């Protein structure tokens, strides 16, 4: 999940705590005023149920927000491209699963992928091929707020190339582009887009 969902859980949980506390106090006062002892256990019941559930969700949201803020403040920032989407069914918003972005980026010349939660059920805010900034810290990634743009970035042809398997471990083949003669290192069985002439070149065994 992303920051939007964690904030929702935080405030949803705090609302439950407030409802439980207010209801319990009102029932206890009513029992005191009307001399009705039966209202006291009802007050405890409401306090336990609402405050317990609300406290659980609020704490989960607060802890997750702290982790995400830690990633944004301590992590290494990269600029990449939205390559794909994944559904996260662990939490539903209005019955729809949230989405995570598969972001491709370069780290020291090596192409990598990161799965970045958004907390949103809609892909409309995150167009395929858009440029984004992410922070990566201890194997976790977070989206830098308001960083989705249509900016052109170096190597974006490779980042958006579906014929390039980032996670695969394949030997490379040093070849030349048949279009312009530029030297290229391409994993065997995959393809790359020549950065000089834009031609897609495939490396075969």
Phi and psi restraints in degrees (value plus and minus 20) as a CYANA .aco file:
   2 UNK   PHI    -127.9   -87.9
   2 UNK   PSI    -194.9  -154.9
   3 UNK   PHI     -80.9   -40.9
   3 UNK   PSI     -55.4   -15.4
   4 UNK   PHI     -80.8   -40.8
   4 UNK   PSI     -66.6   -26.6
   5 UNK   PHI     -87.3   -47.3
   5 UNK   PSI     -59.9   -19.9
   6 UNK   PHI     -85.5   -45.5
   6 UNK   PSI     -57.9   -17.9
   7 UNK   PHI     -84.3   -44.3
   7 UNK   PSI     -59.5   -19.5
   8 UNK   PHI     -81.2   -41.2
   8 UNK   PSI     -66.0   -26.0
   9 UNK   PHI     -82.3   -42.3
   9 UNK   PSI     -60.2   -20.2
  10 UNK   PHI     -80.1   -40.1
  10 UNK   PSI     -72.2   -32.2
  11 UNK   PHI     -93.6   -53.6
  11 UNK   PSI     -52.1   -12.1
  12 UNK   PHI     -83.1   -43.1
  12 UNK   PSI     -64.6   -24.6
  13 UNK   PHI     -85.2   -45.2
  13 UNK   PSI     -62.0   -22.0
  14 UNK   PHI     -85.9   -45.9
  14 UNK   PSI     -54.9   -14.9
  15 UNK   PHI     -82.9   -42.9
  15 UNK   PSI     -62.1   -22.1
  16 UNK   PHI     -82.5   -42.5
  16 UNK   PSI     -60.7   -20.7
  17 UNK   PHI     -81.9   -41.9
  17 UNK   PSI     -64.2   -24.2
  18 UNK   PHI     -84.1   -44.1
  18 UNK   PSI     -64.7   -24.7
  19 UNK   PHI     -80.7   -40.7
  19 UNK   PSI     -65.5   -25.5
  20 UNK   PHI     -83.5   -43.5
  20 UNK   PSI     -62.9   -22.9
  21 UNK   PHI     -86.1   -46.1
  21 UNK   PSI     -65.6   -25.6
  22 UNK   PHI     -84.7   -44.7
  22 UNK   PSI     -63.5   -23.5
  23 UNK   PHI     -83.4   -43.4
  23 UNK   PSI     -63.1   -23.1
  24 UNK   PHI     -83.4   -43.4
  24 UNK   PSI     -62.6   -22.6
  25 UNK   PHI     -84.3   -44.3
  25 UNK   PSI     -63.2   -23.2
  26 UNK   PHI     -82.5   -42.5
  26 UNK   PSI     -62.7   -22.7
  27 UNK   PHI     -86.2   -46.2
  27 UNK   PSI     -60.1   -20.1
  28 UNK   PHI     -85.4   -45.4
  28 UNK   PSI     -62.0   -22.0
  29 UNK   PHI     -85.2   -45.2
  29 UNK   PSI     -58.9   -18.9
  30 UNK   PHI     -84.2   -44.2
  30 UNK   PSI     -60.3   -20.3
  31 UNK   PHI     -85.3   -45.3
  31 UNK   PSI     -56.5   -16.5
  32 UNK   PHI     -89.0   -49.0
  32 UNK   PSI     -62.7   -22.7
  33 UNK   PHI     -91.1   -51.1
  33 UNK   PSI     -62.6   -22.6
  34 UNK   PHI    -111.6   -71.6
  34 UNK   PSI     -19.5    20.5
  35 UNK   PHI      36.4    76.4
  35 UNK   PSI      27.5    67.5
  36 UNK   PHI    -135.2   -95.2
  36 UNK   PSI      74.5   114.5
  37 UNK   PHI     -80.4   -40.4
  37 UNK   PSI     -43.4    -3.4
  38 UNK   PHI     -83.1   -43.1
  38 UNK   PSI     -43.9    -3.9
  39 UNK   PHI     -94.5   -54.5
  39 UNK   PSI     -40.6    -0.6
  40 UNK   PHI     -85.5   -45.5
  40 UNK   PSI     -68.8   -28.8
  41 UNK   PHI     -84.7   -44.7
  41 UNK   PSI     -50.6   -10.6
  42 UNK   PHI     -85.1   -45.1
  42 UNK   PSI     -58.9   -18.9
  43 UNK   PHI     -82.8   -42.8
  43 UNK   PSI     -63.4   -23.4
  44 UNK   PHI     -84.3   -44.3
  44 UNK   PSI     -57.2   -17.2
  45 UNK   PHI     -83.1   -43.1
  45 UNK   PSI     -69.3   -29.3
  46 UNK   PHI     -82.5   -42.5
  46 UNK   PSI     -60.9   -20.9
  47 UNK   PHI     -83.1   -43.1
  47 UNK   PSI     -63.6   -23.6
  48 UNK   PHI     -86.8   -46.8
  48 UNK   PSI     -65.1   -25.1
  49 UNK   PHI     -88.7   -48.7
  49 UNK   PSI     -77.7   -37.7
  50 UNK   PHI     -88.6   -48.6
  50 UNK   PSI     -65.2   -25.2
  51 UNK   PHI     -88.9   -48.9
  51 UNK   PSI     -54.0   -14.0
  52 UNK   PHI     -86.7   -46.7
  52 UNK   PSI     -70.6   -30.6
  53 UNK   PHI     -85.0   -45.0
  53 UNK   PSI     -67.2   -27.2
  54 UNK   PHI     -82.7   -42.7
  54 UNK   PSI     -62.1   -22.1
  55 UNK   PHI     -82.9   -42.9
  55 UNK   PSI     -57.0   -17.0
  56 UNK   PHI     -82.9   -42.9
  56 UNK   PSI     -69.8   -29.8
  57 UNK   PHI     -87.6   -47.6
  57 UNK   PSI     -60.0   -20.0
  58 UNK   PHI     -83.0   -43.0
  58 UNK   PSI     -63.6   -23.6
  59 UNK   PHI     -86.5   -46.5
  59 UNK   PSI     -59.5   -19.5
  60 UNK   PHI     -83.0   -43.0
  60 UNK   PSI     -63.3   -23.3
  61 UNK   PHI     -85.6   -45.6
  61 UNK   PSI     -62.7   -22.7
  62 UNK   PHI     -84.2   -44.2
  62 UNK   PSI     -65.0   -25.0
  63 UNK   PHI     -83.5   -43.5
  63 UNK   PSI     -60.1   -20.1
  64 UNK   PHI     -87.5   -47.5
  64 UNK   PSI     -58.8   -18.8
  65 UNK   PHI     -82.8   -42.8
  65 UNK   PSI     -58.6   -18.6
  66 UNK   PHI     -83.9   -43.9
  66 UNK   PSI     -60.9   -20.9
  67 UNK   PHI     -84.4   -44.4
  67 UNK   PSI     -62.5   -22.5
  68 UNK   PHI     -87.1   -47.1
  68 UNK   PSI     -59.3   -19.3
  69 UNK   PHI     -85.5   -45.5
  69 UNK   PSI     -53.1   -13.1
  70 UNK   PHI     -85.6   -45.6
  70 UNK   PSI     -62.4   -22.4
  71 UNK   PHI     -81.2   -41.2
  71 UNK   PSI     -63.9   -23.9
  72 UNK   PHI     -89.1   -49.1
  72 UNK   PSI     -52.0   -12.0
  73 UNK   PHI    -109.4   -69.4
  73 UNK   PSI     -51.9   -11.9
  74 UNK   PHI    -123.8   -83.8
  74 UNK   PSI     -37.7     2.3
  75 UNK   PHI     -98.4   -58.4
  75 UNK   PSI     148.1   188.1
  76 UNK   PHI    -109.0   -69.0
  76 UNK   PSI     112.2   152.2
  77 UNK   PHI    -113.1   -73.1
  77 UNK   PSI     117.3   157.3
  78 UNK   PHI    -152.7  -112.7
  78 UNK   PSI     132.9   172.9
  79 UNK   PHI    -127.6   -87.6
  79 UNK   PSI     109.2   149.2
  80 UNK   PHI    -164.2  -124.2
  80 UNK   PSI    -188.0  -148.0
  81 UNK   PHI    -143.6  -103.6
  81 UNK   PSI     122.0   162.0
  82 UNK   PHI     -93.9   -53.9
  82 UNK   PSI      92.3   132.3
  83 UNK   PHI    -117.1   -77.1
  83 UNK   PSI     -54.7   -14.7
  84 UNK   PHI    -181.5  -141.5
  84 UNK   PSI     159.5   199.5
  85 UNK   PHI    -150.4  -110.4
  85 UNK   PSI     132.3   172.3
  86 UNK   PHI    -154.4  -114.4
  86 UNK   PSI     121.9   161.9
  87 UNK   PHI    -106.1   -66.1
  87 UNK   PSI     119.6   159.6
  88 UNK   PHI    -136.0   -96.0
  88 UNK   PSI      84.0   124.0
  89 UNK   PHI    -111.9   -71.9
  89 UNK   PSI     -11.0    29.0
  90 UNK   PHI     -88.4   -48.4
  90 UNK   PSI     -49.8    -9.8
  91 UNK   PHI    -156.6  -116.6
  91 UNK   PSI     113.0   153.0
  92 UNK   PHI    -126.3   -86.3
  92 UNK   PSI     120.4   160.4
  93 UNK   PHI    -136.7   -96.7
  93 UNK   PSI      95.1   135.1
  94 UNK   PHI      34.7    74.7
  94 UNK   PSI      17.5    57.5
  95 UNK   PHI      62.4   102.4
  95 UNK   PSI     -23.1    16.9
  96 UNK   PHI    -129.1   -89.1
  96 UNK   PSI     120.2   160.2
  97 UNK   PHI     -90.9   -50.9
  97 UNK   PSI     129.8   169.8
  98 UNK   PHI     -97.5   -57.5
  98 UNK   PSI     144.7   184.7
  99 UNK   PHI    -135.1   -95.1
  99 UNK   PSI     130.7   170.7
 100 UNK   PHI    -134.7   -94.7
 100 UNK   PSI     126.4   166.4
 101 UNK   PHI    -112.9   -72.9
 101 UNK   PSI     115.9   155.9
 102 UNK   PHI    -113.2   -73.2
 102 UNK   PSI      87.7   127.7
 103 UNK   PHI    -127.6   -87.6
 103 UNK   PSI     108.0   148.0
 104 UNK   PHI    -120.9   -80.9
 104 UNK   PSI     119.4   159.4
 105 UNK   PHI    -171.6  -131.6
 105 UNK   PSI     146.8   186.8
 106 UNK   PHI    -123.9   -83.9
 106 UNK   PSI     112.6   152.6
 107 UNK   PHI    -144.4  -104.4
 107 UNK   PSI      81.7   121.7
 108 UNK   PHI      42.4    82.4
 108 UNK   PSI      14.1    54.1
 109 UNK   PHI      68.7   108.7
 109 UNK   PSI     -30.3     9.7
 110 UNK   PHI    -117.5   -77.5
 110 UNK   PSI     109.4   149.4
 111 UNK   PHI     -96.7   -56.7
 111 UNK   PSI     112.7   152.7
 112 UNK   PHI    -152.7  -112.7
 112 UNK   PSI     145.7   185.7
 113 UNK   PHI    -143.9  -103.9
 113 UNK   PSI     124.8   164.8
 114 UNK   PHI    -154.6  -114.6
 114 UNK   PSI     120.6   160.6
 115 UNK   PHI    -117.7   -77.7
 115 UNK   PSI      98.1   138.1
 116 UNK   PHI    -137.7   -97.7
 116 UNK   PSI      94.1   134.1
 117 UNK   PHI     -85.6   -45.6
 117 UNK   PSI     128.0   168.0
 118 UNK   PHI    -135.1   -95.1
 118 UNK   PSI     -46.7    -6.7
 119 UNK   PHI      54.7    94.7
 119 UNK   PSI      -9.7    30.3
 120 UNK   PHI    -139.7   -99.7
 120 UNK   PSI     123.2   163.2
 121 UNK   PHI    -106.3   -66.3
 121 UNK   PSI     -23.7    16.3
 122 UNK   PHI    -130.6   -90.6
 122 UNK   PSI     118.3   158.3
 123 UNK   PHI    -105.3   -65.3
 123 UNK   PSI     -29.4    10.6
 124 UNK   PHI     -80.9   -40.9
 124 UNK   PSI     -53.3   -13.3
 125 UNK   PHI     -95.0   -55.0
 125 UNK   PSI     -34.5     5.5
 126 UNK   PHI    -150.8  -110.8
 126 UNK   PSI      57.2    97.2
 127 UNK   PHI     -83.2   -43.2
 127 UNK   PSI     122.9   162.9
 128 UNK   PHI     -80.1   -40.1
 128 UNK   PSI     112.3   152.3
 129 UNK   PHI      69.1   109.1
 129 UNK   PSI     -24.4    15.6
 130 UNK   PHI     -91.4   -51.4
 130 UNK   PSI     135.1   175.1
 131 UNK   PHI    -107.9   -67.9
 131 UNK   PSI     120.3   160.3
 132 UNK   PHI    -160.0  -120.0
 132 UNK   PSI     139.7   179.7
 133 UNK   PHI    -131.2   -91.2
 133 UNK   PSI     112.2   152.2
 134 UNK   PHI    -148.0  -108.0
 134 UNK   PSI     138.8   178.8
 135 UNK   PHI    -137.1   -97.1
 135 UNK   PSI     115.4   155.4
 136 UNK   PHI    -139.4   -99.4
 136 UNK   PSI     107.2   147.2
 137 UNK   PHI    -167.7  -127.7
 137 UNK   PSI     100.9   140.9
 138 UNK   PHI      33.8    73.8
 138 UNK   PSI      22.7    62.7
 139 UNK   PHI      61.1   101.1
 139 UNK   PSI     -20.6    19.4
 140 UNK   PHI    -130.7   -90.7
 140 UNK   PSI     129.2   169.2
 141 UNK   PHI    -145.7  -105.7
 141 UNK   PSI     128.0   168.0
 142 UNK   PHI    -157.4  -117.4
 142 UNK   PSI     126.6   166.6
 143 UNK   PHI    -104.6   -64.6
 143 UNK   PSI     109.5   149.5
 144 UNK   PHI     -89.5   -49.5
 144 UNK   PSI     105.9   145.9
 145 UNK   PHI     -76.8   -36.8
 145 UNK   PSI     120.4   160.4
 146 UNK   PHI      39.1    79.1
 146 UNK   PSI      16.3    56.3
 147 UNK   PHI    -128.3   -88.3
 147 UNK   PSI     -14.7    25.3
 148 UNK   PHI    -100.5   -60.5
 148 UNK   PSI      98.6   138.6
 149 UNK   PHI    -159.6  -119.6
 149 UNK   PSI     154.4   194.4
 150 UNK   PHI    -123.0   -83.0
 150 UNK   PSI       5.5    45.5
 151 UNK   PHI     -83.7   -43.7
 151 UNK   PSI     120.7   160.7
 152 UNK   PHI    -103.4   -63.4
 152 UNK   PSI     112.4   152.4
 153 UNK   PHI    -146.4  -106.4
 153 UNK   PSI     134.3   174.3
 154 UNK   PHI     -79.9   -39.9
 154 UNK   PSI     116.9   156.9
 155 UNK   PHI      55.7    95.7
 155 UNK   PSI      -4.8    35.2
 156 UNK   PHI     -86.7   -46.7
 156 UNK   PSI     -45.2    -5.2
 157 UNK   PHI     -82.0   -42.0
 157 UNK   PSI     -60.9   -20.9
 158 UNK   PHI     -91.6   -51.6
 158 UNK   PSI     -59.9   -19.9
 159 UNK   PHI     -81.5   -41.5
 159 UNK   PSI     -52.6   -12.6
 160 UNK   PHI    -120.1   -80.1
 160 UNK   PSI     -12.0    28.0
 161 UNK   PHI    -101.4   -61.4
 161 UNK   PSI      92.1   132.1
 162 UNK   PHI     -89.9   -49.9
 162 UNK   PSI     -34.0     6.0
 163 UNK   PHI    -104.3   -64.3
 163 UNK   PSI     -20.4    19.6
 164 UNK   PHI    -126.7   -86.7
 164 UNK   PSI      94.9   134.9
 165 UNK   PHI    -112.1   -72.1
 165 UNK   PSI      84.9   124.9
 166 UNK   PHI     -87.0   -47.0
 166 UNK   PSI     -58.9   -18.9
 167 UNK   PHI    -101.8   -61.8
 167 UNK   PSI     -35.4     4.6
 168 UNK   PHI     -96.7   -56.7
 168 UNK   PSI     131.4   171.4
 169 UNK   PHI    -131.5   -91.5
 169 UNK   PSI      84.3   124.3
 170 UNK   PHI    -149.9  -109.9
 170 UNK   PSI     121.8   161.8
 171 UNK   PHI     -86.0   -46.0
 171 UNK   PSI     128.8   168.8
 172 UNK   PHI    -117.2   -77.2
 172 UNK   PSI     137.0   177.0
 173 UNK   PHI    -142.0  -102.0
 173 UNK   PSI     100.9   140.9
 174 UNK   PHI    -101.7   -61.7
 174 UNK   PSI      98.6   138.6
 175 UNK   PHI    -158.4  -118.4
 175 UNK   PSI    -199.8  -159.8
 176 UNK   PHI    -141.9  -101.9
 176 UNK   PSI     129.1   169.1
 177 UNK   PHI     -90.3   -50.3
 177 UNK   PSI     106.3   146.3
 178 UNK   PHI     -89.8   -49.8
 178 UNK   PSI     -32.9     7.1
 179 UNK   PHI    -104.9   -64.9
 179 UNK   PSI     -64.4   -24.4
 180 UNK   PHI    -148.3  -108.3
 180 UNK   PSI     -26.0    14.0
 181 UNK   PHI      63.0   103.0
 181 UNK   PSI     -11.7    28.3
 182 UNK   PHI     -90.2   -50.2
 182 UNK   PSI     122.1   162.1
 183 UNK   PHI     -92.9   -52.9
 183 UNK   PSI     119.3   159.3
 184 UNK   PHI    -157.3  -117.3
 184 UNK   PSI     120.3   160.3
 185 UNK   PHI    -125.0   -85.0
 185 UNK   PSI      95.8   135.8
 186 UNK   PHI    -149.3  -109.3
 186 UNK   PSI     108.7   148.7
 187 UNK   PHI     -78.1   -38.1
 187 UNK   PSI     118.1   158.1
 188 UNK   PHI     -82.1   -42.1
 188 UNK   PSI     112.7   152.7
 189 UNK   PHI      67.9   107.9
 189 UNK   PSI     -21.2    18.8
 190 UNK   PHI    -137.2   -97.2
 190 UNK   PSI    -198.6  -158.6
 191 UNK   PHI    -155.3  -115.3
 191 UNK   PSI     131.7   171.7
 192 UNK   PHI    -152.0  -112.0
 192 UNK   PSI     136.1   176.1
 193 UNK   PHI    -113.8   -73.8
 193 UNK   PSI     105.9   145.9
 194 UNK   PHI     -83.2   -43.2
 194 UNK   PSI     104.6   144.6
 195 UNK   PHI     -90.7   -50.7
 195 UNK   PSI     -29.6    10.4
 196 UNK   PHI    -118.2   -78.2
 196 UNK   PSI     -61.8   -21.8
 197 UNK   PHI    -138.4   -98.4
 197 UNK   PSI     -27.1    12.9
 198 UNK   PHI      62.5   102.5
 198 UNK   PSI     -14.6    25.4
 199 UNK   PHI    -101.2   -61.2
 199 UNK   PSI     118.5   158.5
 200 UNK   PHI    -104.0   -64.0
 200 UNK   PSI     105.5   145.5
 201 UNK   PHI    -139.0   -99.0
 201 UNK   PSI     109.4   149.4
 202 UNK   PHI    -125.1   -85.1
 202 UNK   PSI     119.0   159.0
 203 UNK   PHI    -122.5   -82.5
 203 UNK   PSI      95.9   135.9
 204 UNK   PHI    -123.8   -83.8
 204 UNK   PSI     143.5   183.5
